[in-house]
Amino acid sequence: MITEIIDKNKQTQLSPDAVLNDLMDGNKRFTENKMHERDYAAQIDKTSGGQWPQAVVLGCIDSRVPVETIFDQGVGDIFTARVAGNFENTDILGSMEYSCKVAGSKLVLVLGHEACGAVKAACDDVELGNITHLLSNIKPAVKATETEGDRNSKNDAFVAGVVENNVKLTMNRIREKSPILKEMEENGEIKIVGGVYSISTGKVTLL
Protein backbone atom coordinates (compact mmCIF):
# COMPACT_ATOMS: atom_id res chain seq x y z
CA MET A 1 0.00 0.00 0.00
CA ILE A 2 1.36 3.41 -1.01
CA THR A 3 1.72 5.97 1.75
CA GLU A 4 4.44 8.12 0.16
CA ILE A 5 3.76 11.60 -1.17
CA ILE A 6 5.66 13.99 -3.42
CA ASP A 7 7.69 16.23 -1.13
CA LYS A 8 9.66 19.33 -2.10
CA ASN A 9 12.88 17.35 -2.50
CA LYS A 10 11.33 14.83 -4.87
CA GLN A 11 9.44 17.50 -6.82
CA THR A 12 12.62 19.50 -7.39
CA GLN A 13 14.38 16.48 -8.85
CA LEU A 14 11.57 15.65 -11.28
CA SER A 15 11.88 16.53 -14.97
CA PRO A 16 8.86 17.46 -17.11
CA ASP A 17 9.38 14.26 -19.15
CA ALA A 18 9.47 12.13 -16.00
CA VAL A 19 6.20 13.66 -14.81
CA LEU A 20 4.52 13.07 -18.17
CA ASN A 21 5.74 9.46 -18.15
CA ASP A 22 4.37 8.99 -14.64
CA LEU A 23 0.93 10.24 -15.67
CA MET A 24 0.86 8.04 -18.77
CA ASP A 25 2.02 5.01 -16.76
CA GLY A 26 -0.79 5.74 -14.34
CA ASN A 27 -3.29 5.89 -17.19
CA LYS A 28 -2.03 2.52 -18.40
CA ARG A 29 -2.61 1.05 -14.94
CA PHE A 30 -6.10 2.59 -14.96
CA THR A 31 -7.04 1.01 -18.29
CA GLU A 32 -5.68 -2.36 -17.14
CA ASN A 33 -7.45 -2.14 -13.76
CA LYS A 34 -4.09 -2.45 -11.97
CA MET A 35 -4.15 0.79 -10.01
CA HIS A 36 -1.98 1.30 -6.96
CA GLU A 37 -3.55 0.67 -3.56
CA ARG A 38 -3.15 3.81 -1.50
CA ASP A 39 -3.39 4.68 2.19
CA TYR A 40 -5.32 7.90 1.71
CA ALA A 41 -5.47 8.62 5.44
CA ALA A 42 -1.67 8.54 5.59
CA GLN A 43 -1.40 10.74 2.49
CA ILE A 44 -3.86 13.24 3.95
CA ASP A 45 -1.79 13.39 7.12
CA LYS A 46 1.50 13.83 5.24
CA THR A 47 0.15 16.60 2.99
CA SER A 48 -1.54 18.58 5.77
CA GLY A 49 1.53 20.79 6.14
CA GLY A 50 2.07 21.58 2.46
CA GLN A 51 1.79 20.41 -1.14
CA TRP A 52 4.24 19.86 -3.99
CA PRO A 53 2.19 18.56 -6.93
CA GLN A 54 4.11 17.40 -9.98
CA ALA A 55 1.64 18.64 -12.62
CA VAL A 56 -1.41 20.78 -13.31
CA VAL A 57 -4.14 19.33 -15.52
CA LEU A 58 -6.77 21.46 -17.24
CA GLY A 59 -9.74 19.21 -17.91
CA CYS A 60 -13.46 19.30 -18.58
CA ILE A 61 -16.09 19.10 -15.84
CA ASP A 62 -17.43 15.88 -17.40
CA SER A 63 -18.22 13.41 -14.61
CA ARG A 64 -16.81 10.55 -16.70
CA VAL A 65 -13.31 12.07 -16.64
CA PRO A 66 -12.15 12.03 -12.98
CA VAL A 67 -8.66 13.39 -13.53
CA GLU A 68 -6.80 11.98 -10.51
CA THR A 69 -8.38 8.57 -11.05
CA ILE A 70 -7.64 8.17 -14.76
CA PHE A 71 -3.97 8.97 -14.12
CA ASP A 72 -3.84 6.86 -10.92
CA GLN A 73 -2.62 9.74 -8.77
CA GLY A 74 -2.88 10.15 -5.02
CA VAL A 75 -3.52 12.99 -2.58
CA GLY A 76 -1.20 15.92 -3.30
CA ASP A 77 0.11 14.56 -6.61
CA ILE A 78 -1.51 16.92 -9.14
CA PHE A 79 -3.39 20.20 -9.39
CA THR A 80 -6.62 20.05 -11.39
CA ALA A 81 -8.50 22.90 -13.06
CA ARG A 82 -11.85 22.06 -14.61
CA VAL A 83 -14.28 23.94 -16.83
CA ALA A 84 -16.74 22.68 -19.43
CA GLY A 85 -14.75 22.47 -22.66
CA ASN A 86 -11.30 22.57 -20.98
CA PHE A 87 -10.31 26.03 -22.23
CA GLU A 88 -8.18 28.67 -20.52
CA ASN A 89 -9.34 31.95 -19.05
CA THR A 90 -7.64 34.55 -16.86
CA ASP A 91 -8.41 32.75 -13.62
CA ILE A 92 -7.23 29.39 -14.93
CA LEU A 93 -4.07 30.97 -16.33
CA GLY A 94 -3.40 32.47 -12.91
CA SER A 95 -3.99 29.09 -11.32
CA MET A 96 -1.54 27.47 -13.74
CA GLU A 97 1.04 30.16 -13.07
CA TYR A 98 0.67 29.53 -9.35
CA SER A 99 0.97 25.78 -9.91
CA CYS A 100 4.22 26.05 -11.85
CA LYS A 101 5.97 29.26 -10.81
CA VAL A 102 5.03 29.25 -7.14
CA ALA A 103 4.28 25.64 -6.22
CA GLY A 104 6.86 24.04 -8.53
CA SER A 105 4.81 21.81 -10.84
CA LYS A 106 6.72 20.58 -13.91
CA LEU A 107 3.94 19.89 -16.40
CA VAL A 108 0.84 21.59 -17.82
CA LEU A 109 -1.52 19.09 -19.44
CA VAL A 110 -4.58 20.25 -21.37
CA LEU A 111 -6.96 17.30 -21.45
CA GLY A 112 -9.90 17.12 -23.84
CA HIS A 113 -12.17 14.12 -24.11
CA GLU A 114 -14.15 12.10 -26.61
CA ALA A 115 -17.73 13.22 -27.34
CA CYS A 116 -17.41 16.37 -25.21
CA GLY A 117 -20.84 17.89 -24.55
CA ALA A 118 -19.51 21.44 -24.52
CA VAL A 119 -17.80 20.90 -27.87
CA LYS A 120 -21.00 19.41 -29.31
CA ALA A 121 -22.98 22.41 -28.09
CA ALA A 122 -20.45 24.77 -29.70
CA CYS A 123 -20.72 22.81 -32.94
CA ASP A 124 -24.50 23.24 -32.80
CA ASP A 125 -24.24 26.96 -31.96
CA VAL A 126 -26.30 26.56 -28.79
CA GLU A 127 -27.35 29.77 -27.04
CA LEU A 128 -28.57 29.53 -23.44
CA GLY A 129 -27.85 31.85 -20.53
CA ASN A 130 -24.20 31.97 -19.48
CA ILE A 131 -23.55 28.86 -21.58
CA THR A 132 -23.52 31.14 -24.64
CA HIS A 133 -20.42 32.97 -23.38
CA LEU A 134 -18.76 29.73 -22.27
CA LEU A 135 -19.16 28.21 -25.73
CA SER A 136 -17.63 31.30 -27.38
CA ASN A 137 -14.29 30.05 -26.04
CA ILE A 138 -14.65 26.84 -28.07
CA LYS A 139 -15.92 28.45 -31.29
CA PRO A 140 -12.38 29.11 -32.66
CA ALA A 141 -11.80 25.34 -32.67
CA VAL A 142 -15.08 24.81 -34.50
CA LYS A 143 -14.05 27.29 -37.18
CA ALA A 144 -10.59 25.73 -37.47
CA THR A 145 -11.91 22.22 -38.12
CA GLU A 146 -12.50 21.08 -41.68
CA THR A 147 -14.97 18.39 -42.68
CA GLU A 148 -16.68 17.06 -45.77
CA GLY A 149 -19.80 16.25 -43.77
CA ASP A 150 -22.22 18.20 -41.60
CA ARG A 151 -20.71 20.83 -39.32
CA ASN A 152 -22.73 19.81 -36.26
CA SER A 153 -22.73 17.31 -33.40
CA LYS A 154 -24.25 14.57 -35.54
CA ASN A 155 -20.93 14.27 -37.37
CA ASP A 156 -18.76 12.26 -34.96
CA ALA A 157 -15.59 12.82 -37.00
CA PHE A 158 -16.18 16.57 -36.99
CA VAL A 159 -16.72 16.59 -33.22
CA ALA A 160 -13.52 14.58 -32.72
CA GLY A 161 -11.62 17.08 -34.86
CA VAL A 162 -12.98 20.00 -32.88
CA VAL A 163 -12.02 18.29 -29.60
CA GLU A 164 -8.41 17.96 -30.80
CA ASN A 165 -8.24 21.48 -32.21
CA ASN A 166 -9.71 22.88 -29.00
CA VAL A 167 -6.87 21.28 -27.02
CA LYS A 168 -4.23 22.55 -29.46
CA LEU A 169 -5.62 26.08 -29.59
CA THR A 170 -5.86 26.17 -25.80
CA MET A 171 -2.20 25.19 -25.54
CA ASN A 172 -1.28 27.94 -28.00
CA ARG A 173 -3.29 30.54 -26.09
CA ILE A 174 -1.68 29.51 -22.79
CA ARG A 175 1.70 30.32 -24.31
CA GLU A 176 0.42 33.57 -25.82
CA LYS A 177 -1.39 34.84 -22.74
CA SER A 178 1.07 33.71 -20.06
CA PRO A 179 4.61 35.04 -20.53
CA ILE A 180 5.47 33.29 -17.25
CA LEU A 181 4.54 29.83 -18.50
CA LYS A 182 5.99 30.45 -21.96
CA GLU A 183 9.34 31.46 -20.47
CA MET A 184 9.34 28.46 -18.13
CA GLU A 185 8.69 26.16 -21.06
CA GLU A 186 11.41 27.78 -23.17
CA ASN A 187 13.84 27.35 -20.26
CA GLY A 188 12.97 23.66 -19.96
CA GLU A 189 11.48 24.09 -16.49
CA ILE A 190 8.07 22.83 -17.60
CA LYS A 191 6.33 21.26 -20.57
CA ILE A 192 2.93 22.22 -21.96
CA VAL A 193 1.27 19.22 -23.58
CA GLY A 194 -2.17 18.13 -24.72
CA GLY A 195 -4.13 14.92 -24.81
CA VAL A 196 -7.58 13.45 -25.43
CA TYR A 197 -9.29 10.98 -23.11
CA SER A 198 -11.50 8.24 -24.54
CA ILE A 199 -14.67 7.79 -22.52
CA SER A 200 -15.14 4.39 -24.16
CA THR A 201 -11.70 2.90 -23.36
CA GLY A 202 -10.31 5.06 -20.55
CA LYS A 203 -7.13 5.71 -22.54
CA VAL A 204 -5.43 9.08 -22.84
CA THR A 205 -3.80 9.76 -26.22
CA LEU A 206 -1.24 12.55 -26.38
CA LEU A 207 -1.47 14.99 -29.27
Contacts in CASP RR format, 6 or more apart in sequence:
PFRMAT RR
TARGET T0000
AUTHOR 0000-0000-0000
METHOD contacts of the structure
MODEL  1
MITEIIDKNKQTQLSPDAVLNDLMDGNKRFTENKMHERDYAAQIDKTSGG
QWPQAVVLGCIDSRVPVETIFDQGVGDIFTARVAGNFENTDILGSMEYSC
KVAGSKLVLVLGHEACGAVKAACDDVELGNITHLLSNIKPAVKATETEGD
RNSKNDAFVAGVVENNVKLTMNRIREKSPILKEMEENGEIKIVGGVYSIS
TGKVTLL
1 37 0 8 1.000
1 38 0 8 1.000
1 39 0 8 1.000
2 36 0 8 1.000
2 37 0 8 1.000
2 38 0 8 1.000
2 39 0 8 1.000
2 43 0 8 1.000
2 74 0 8 1.000
3 38 0 8 1.000
3 39 0 8 1.000
3 42 0 8 1.000
3 43 0 8 1.000
3 46 0 8 1.000
5 43 0 8 1.000
5 46 0 8 1.000
5 47 0 8 1.000
5 75 0 8 1.000
5 76 0 8 1.000
5 77 0 8 1.000
6 14 0 8 1.000
6 52 0 8 1.000
6 53 0 8 1.000
6 54 0 8 1.000
6 76 0 8 1.000
6 77 0 8 1.000
7 52 0 8 1.000
8 52 0 8 1.000
10 52 0 8 1.000
11 52 0 8 1.000
11 53 0 8 1.000
11 54 0 8 1.000
11 104 0 8 1.000
11 105 0 8 1.000
11 106 0 8 1.000
14 54 0 8 1.000
14 106 0 8 1.000
15 106 0 8 1.000
16 106 0 8 1.000
16 107 0 8 1.000
16 188 0 8 1.000
16 189 0 8 1.000
16 190 0 8 1.000
16 191 0 8 1.000
17 191 0 8 1.000
18 106 0 8 1.000
19 54 0 8 1.000
19 55 0 8 1.000
19 106 0 8 1.000
19 107 0 8 1.000
19 191 0 8 1.000
20 55 0 8 1.000
20 107 0 8 1.000
20 109 0 8 1.000
20 191 0 8 1.000
20 193 0 8 1.000
22 54 0 8 1.000
23 55 0 8 1.000
23 71 0 8 1.000
23 73 0 8 1.000
23 78 0 8 1.000
23 107 0 8 1.000
23 109 0 8 1.000
23 204 0 8 1.000
24 204 0 8 1.000
24 206 0 8 1.000
25 72 0 8 1.000
26 35 0 8 1.000
26 71 0 8 1.000
26 72 0 8 1.000
26 73 0 8 1.000
27 70 0 8 1.000
27 71 0 8 1.000
27 72 0 8 1.000
27 202 0 8 1.000
27 203 0 8 1.000
27 204 0 8 1.000
29 35 0 8 1.000
29 36 0 8 1.000
29 72 0 8 1.000
30 69 0 8 1.000
30 70 0 8 1.000
30 71 0 8 1.000
30 72 0 8 1.000
30 202 0 8 1.000
31 201 0 8 1.000
31 202 0 8 1.000
31 203 0 8 1.000
35 72 0 8 1.000
36 72 0 8 1.000
38 74 0 8 1.000
38 75 0 8 1.000
40 74 0 8 1.000
40 75 0 8 1.000
43 74 0 8 1.000
43 75 0 8 1.000
43 76 0 8 1.000
44 75 0 8 1.000
47 75 0 8 1.000
47 76 0 8 1.000
51 76 0 8 1.000
51 103 0 8 1.000
52 76 0 8 1.000
52 103 0 8 1.000
52 104 0 8 1.000
53 76 0 8 1.000
53 77 0 8 1.000
53 78 0 8 1.000
53 79 0 8 1.000
53 99 0 8 1.000
53 103 0 8 1.000
53 104 0 8 1.000
53 105 0 8 1.000
54 77 0 8 1.000
54 78 0 8 1.000
54 105 0 8 1.000
54 106 0 8 1.000
54 107 0 8 1.000
55 77 0 8 1.000
55 78 0 8 1.000
55 79 0 8 1.000
55 105 0 8 1.000
55 106 0 8 1.000
55 107 0 8 1.000
55 108 0 8 1.000
55 109 0 8 1.000
56 78 0 8 1.000
56 79 0 8 1.000
56 80 0 8 1.000
56 81 0 8 1.000
56 95 0 8 1.000
56 96 0 8 1.000
56 99 0 8 1.000
56 100 0 8 1.000
56 105 0 8 1.000
56 107 0 8 1.000
56 108 0 8 1.000
56 109 0 8 1.000
57 67 0 8 1.000
57 71 0 8 1.000
57 78 0 8 1.000
57 79 0 8 1.000
57 80 0 8 1.000
57 81 0 8 1.000
57 109 0 8 1.000
57 111 0 8 1.000
58 81 0 8 1.000
58 82 0 8 1.000
58 83 0 8 1.000
58 86 0 8 1.000
58 88 0 8 1.000
58 92 0 8 1.000
58 96 0 8 1.000
58 108 0 8 1.000
58 109 0 8 1.000
58 110 0 8 1.000
58 111 0 8 1.000
58 170 0 8 1.000
59 65 0 8 1.000
59 67 0 8 1.000
59 80 0 8 1.000
59 81 0 8 1.000
59 82 0 8 1.000
59 83 0 8 1.000
59 85 0 8 1.000
59 86 0 8 1.000
59 110 0 8 1.000
59 111 0 8 1.000
59 112 0 8 1.000
59 113 0 8 1.000
60 82 0 8 1.000
60 83 0 8 1.000
60 84 0 8 1.000
60 85 0 8 1.000
60 86 0 8 1.000
60 111 0 8 1.000
60 112 0 8 1.000
60 113 0 8 1.000
60 116 0 8 1.000
60 118 0 8 1.000
61 82 0 8 1.000
61 83 0 8 1.000
61 84 0 8 1.000
61 85 0 8 1.000
62 84 0 8 1.000
62 113 0 8 1.000
62 116 0 8 1.000
62 117 0 8 1.000
62 199 0 8 1.000
64 113 0 8 1.000
64 199 0 8 1.000
65 111 0 8 1.000
65 112 0 8 1.000
65 113 0 8 1.000
65 197 0 8 1.000
65 199 0 8 1.000
67 73 0 8 1.000
67 78 0 8 1.000
67 80 0 8 1.000
67 82 0 8 1.000
67 111 0 8 1.000
68 74 0 8 1.000
68 77 0 8 1.000
68 78 0 8 1.000
68 80 0 8 1.000
70 197 0 8 1.000
70 202 0 8 1.000
70 204 0 8 1.000
71 78 0 8 1.000
71 204 0 8 1.000
78 105 0 8 1.000
79 95 0 8 1.000
79 99 0 8 1.000
79 103 0 8 1.000
79 105 0 8 1.000
81 92 0 8 1.000
81 95 0 8 1.000
81 96 0 8 1.000
83 89 0 8 1.000
83 92 0 8 1.000
83 134 0 8 1.000
84 117 0 8 1.000
84 118 0 8 1.000
84 134 0 8 1.000
85 112 0 8 1.000
85 116 0 8 1.000
85 117 0 8 1.000
85 118 0 8 1.000
85 119 0 8 1.000
85 134 0 8 1.000
85 137 0 8 1.000
85 138 0 8 1.000
85 166 0 8 1.000
86 110 0 8 1.000
86 111 0 8 1.000
86 112 0 8 1.000
86 113 0 8 1.000
86 116 0 8 1.000
86 166 0 8 1.000
86 167 0 8 1.000
86 170 0 8 1.000
87 137 0 8 1.000
87 138 0 8 1.000
87 166 0 8 1.000
87 170 0 8 1.000
87 173 0 8 1.000
88 96 0 8 1.000
88 170 0 8 1.000
88 173 0 8 1.000
88 174 0 8 1.000
88 177 0 8 1.000
89 137 0 8 1.000
93 174 0 8 1.000
93 177 0 8 1.000
93 178 0 8 1.000
93 181 0 8 1.000
94 178 0 8 1.000
96 108 0 8 1.000
96 174 0 8 1.000
96 178 0 8 1.000
96 181 0 8 1.000
97 178 0 8 1.000
97 180 0 8 1.000
97 181 0 8 1.000
99 105 0 8 1.000
99 108 0 8 1.000
100 106 0 8 1.000
100 108 0 8 1.000
100 180 0 8 1.000
100 181 0 8 1.000
100 184 0 8 1.000
100 189 0 8 1.000
100 190 0 8 1.000
101 180 0 8 1.000
101 181 0 8 1.000
101 184 0 8 1.000
105 190 0 8 1.000
106 189 0 8 1.000
106 190 0 8 1.000
106 191 0 8 1.000
107 190 0 8 1.000
107 191 0 8 1.000
107 193 0 8 1.000
108 174 0 8 1.000
108 181 0 8 1.000
108 190 0 8 1.000
108 191 0 8 1.000
108 192 0 8 1.000
108 193 0 8 1.000
109 193 0 8 1.000
109 194 0 8 1.000
109 195 0 8 1.000
110 167 0 8 1.000
110 170 0 8 1.000
110 171 0 8 1.000
110 174 0 8 1.000
110 192 0 8 1.000
110 193 0 8 1.000
110 194 0 8 1.000
110 195 0 8 1.000
111 167 0 8 1.000
111 194 0 8 1.000
111 195 0 8 1.000
111 196 0 8 1.000
111 197 0 8 1.000
111 204 0 8 1.000
112 163 0 8 1.000
112 166 0 8 1.000
112 167 0 8 1.000
112 194 0 8 1.000
112 195 0 8 1.000
112 196 0 8 1.000
112 197 0 8 1.000
113 163 0 8 1.000
113 196 0 8 1.000
113 197 0 8 1.000
113 198 0 8 1.000
113 199 0 8 1.000
114 160 0 8 1.000
114 163 0 8 1.000
114 196 0 8 1.000
114 197 0 8 1.000
114 198 0 8 1.000
114 199 0 8 1.000
114 200 0 8 1.000
115 156 0 8 1.000
115 159 0 8 1.000
115 199 0 8 1.000
116 159 0 8 1.000
116 163 0 8 1.000
116 166 0 8 1.000
117 153 0 8 1.000
118 134 0 8 1.000
118 135 0 8 1.000
118 138 0 8 1.000
119 138 0 8 1.000
119 141 0 8 1.000
119 142 0 8 1.000
119 159 0 8 1.000
119 162 0 8 1.000
119 163 0 8 1.000
119 166 0 8 1.000
120 153 0 8 1.000
120 159 0 8 1.000
121 131 0 8 1.000
121 135 0 8 1.000
121 153 0 8 1.000
122 135 0 8 1.000
122 138 0 8 1.000
122 139 0 8 1.000
122 141 0 8 1.000
122 142 0 8 1.000
122 162 0 8 1.000
123 142 0 8 1.000
123 151 0 8 1.000
123 152 0 8 1.000
123 153 0 8 1.000
123 155 0 8 1.000
123 158 0 8 1.000
123 159 0 8 1.000
123 162 0 8 1.000
124 152 0 8 1.000
124 153 0 8 1.000
126 132 0 8 1.000
126 135 0 8 1.000
138 162 0 8 1.000
138 166 0 8 1.000
140 169 0 8 1.000
141 162 0 8 1.000
141 163 0 8 1.000
141 165 0 8 1.000
141 166 0 8 1.000
141 169 0 8 1.000
142 151 0 8 1.000
142 162 0 8 1.000
144 165 0 8 1.000
144 169 0 8 1.000
145 158 0 8 1.000
145 161 0 8 1.000
145 162 0 8 1.000
145 165 0 8 1.000
147 155 0 8 1.000
147 157 0 8 1.000
147 158 0 8 1.000
149 155 0 8 1.000
149 157 0 8 1.000
149 158 0 8 1.000
150 158 0 8 1.000
151 158 0 8 1.000
152 158 0 8 1.000
153 159 0 8 1.000
163 196 0 8 1.000
164 196 0 8 1.000
164 207 0 8 1.000
167 194 0 8 1.000
167 195 0 8 1.000
167 196 0 8 1.000
167 207 0 8 1.000
168 194 0 8 1.000
168 207 0 8 1.000
171 192 0 8 1.000
171 193 0 8 1.000
171 194 0 8 1.000
174 181 0 8 1.000
174 192 0 8 1.000
175 181 0 8 1.000
175 182 0 8 1.000
175 185 0 8 1.000
175 192 0 8 1.000
176 182 0 8 1.000
181 190 0 8 1.000
181 192 0 8 1.000
184 190 0 8 1.000
185 191 0 8 1.000
185 192 0 8 1.000
193 206 0 8 1.000
193 207 0 8 1.000
194 206 0 8 1.000
194 207 0 8 1.000
195 204 0 8 1.000
195 205 0 8 1.000
195 206 0 8 1.000
195 207 0 8 1.000
196 204 0 8 1.000
196 205 0 8 1.000
196 207 0 8 1.000
197 203 0 8 1.000
197 204 0 8 1.000
198 204 0 8 1.000
198 205 0 8 1.000
END
